[in-house]
Amino acid sequence: MISTALALLSGASLALGQTTTWAAAYEKANSALAKLSTNDKINIVSGIGWNKGPCVGNTAAISSIGYPQLCLQDGPLGIRYGTSVTAFTPGIQAASTWDRALIKERGQFMGAEAKGCGIHVLLGPVSGPLGKVPTGGRNWEGFGADPYLAGIAMADTISGMQASGVQATAKHYIGNEQELNRETMSSNIDDRTMHELYLWPFADAVQANVASVMCSYNKLNSTWACENDKIINQLLKKELGFQGYVMTDWNAQHTTQQSANAGLDMTMPGSDYNGGTVLWGSKLASAVSSGQVQQSRVDDMVRRILAAWYLTGQSSGYPAINIKANVQGTHKTNVRSVGRDGIVLLKNDGGALPLKKPAKLALVGSAAVVNPKGMNACTDQGCNDGALGMGWGSGTATYPYFVAPADAIKTRAQSDGTTISVSASDATSGVSSAVNGADAAIVFITADSGEGYITVEGNAGDRNNLDPWHNGNQLVQAVAQANKNVIVVVHSVGPILLETILAQPNVKAIVWAGLPSQESGNALVDILYGSTSPSGKLPYTIAKAAADYGTSQIRGDDSFKEGLYVDYRHFDQAGITPRYEFGFGLSYTNFTYSDIKVTGAPTSGPATGAITSGGHADLFGTVATVTTTISNSGSVSGSEVAQLYVGYPASAATPPRQLRGFVKLPLAAGASGTATFALRRRDLSYWDTKQQNWVVPSGSFNITVGASSRDLRQIATLTVA
């Protein structure tokens, strides 16, 4: 079986199912623009105010061109405030599948549900925060700490969403890496770090023809992101060739003319949350009248917004707004698949897993069962009571149902004749009686985070530390003292420190179950009982100590002094051994790698192609191909995520290795397949600050392929003249 990674759409091409090209969309937009009054134009770019329409963001309808009241709605995992919608898995769970087909299907299903509810603009996906701070509150909304993985996931999600006819929104642009002081701080990011880390996934989003980009709350190099000429006009619209529109995050606008002239195209929600301060609307009209904002700038705003509407085929036959519509269909299949295939098996001593019809199982921890107050008892999921399926904040959705781990395990136990005891408490007292005589004791622990407007158990968005919540370490210790076969299941928004747990000799297995949403228990049972071999891989590093990351929340402005050295790039550069490295994940079978081959090579020097969606067109062309053979040498079927890392010539001064390809290969026992990696020019370039361009250096590139960032099985050299 041959799989090819990275076959991204060219900038001029279409996302699957899009009804038109940008060029055709602009032609229609120009025709419509000619029919609009000045007042119409102002209405198209200005939200009508907070809580003044059916959606979290709304603009006025323009009858002269058949333009509807535009509905903009959260969010990145489904429809916030929907009553009969699917609560899809968070982005971080999708990333940990490393499965492009599942990621794209997830986007397609989210888009289909949004369209079914009459929503025009879905406010996702997320690649800001990227996740440089391991305790960052909203990291779970995005796709992990590597810009390459995040970029591929962004592009596939956007292609899926827009194929369904819904406008996607790439957010939050840019440098919003923590919740603490997000509305006052400045993220001061140097030019090279901006391009190689934080801007990278947004370039993939633009290349996938994303309709809109949302600017963030923070300042960027001392200027508010939503009125920052450098990041909006220069980087996004000029350098990346972005043809859609830039909207504010909600109430992230600070001025009238400065934001307009810096490239902002739409203000949301149109007022502050009290319905008072309005910065566009009549104020924008006055700024045009007085010459502070040119009419051509307003026309450009409108043209971009209309073009995105036409691009996604929303100008005819689009459903009326009805956020209460039942649009779930059979989409739960994707939730279960992503929940299951995003589970990472970290430890499995002595074949503790899969379970084989145990006589008695003990389930311990409050996270084994649904929140006793109700699965949706907490506004925007702002609590950590019962089983954890997503973080909290505006990026959440309402669960239509929730299959908790205990529910699904009990169902399986009935068919196996297994006795189940459940202690749905995090108290260590009484644990021994609950686990006494059990063939295995499964302990459920959590760590939660979210958006800073909600504080949960003293955590104001960002996590206070990297420990498990609810005394998880002590709970595992107590169970491990009373039972010799302990399995720890971790539901977490991001990395936690596992040292205390790993120090317990009776902890035989650790199942990193992440954030599986509504199908949590079913996804877990698929792995625990071996109907599916685990195939998830970590989308971030799990360290031995918090200080090993080299980054943390900053009080005040953040100078981003770590530069390029975030997550595994930092661990590799500093020679720090992680507990579980980026890309790590065990299976119930074994895979062997052999026969690496490299064909082709780029020419050295800068990118020279015309600017198209995503940047210079030649950056997205394949310049080299790497193949390697992977064999399933074990006794059960499984899927392996083969990862390609590139080490640049020393002259480029880059991190020791960087992810530049991945392929997920399903293989039957004894079968072999070929992993094929298409390296784009971009994947072998670094950002040259003097030339202000992407440059391929001459010299020898170290090409490694393996099972994780530190388990590198095959090595080859690519030489560039």
Disulfide bonds with the S-S distance in Angstrom:
Cys55-Cys71 2.07
Cys215-Cys226 2.03
Cys378-Cys383 2.08
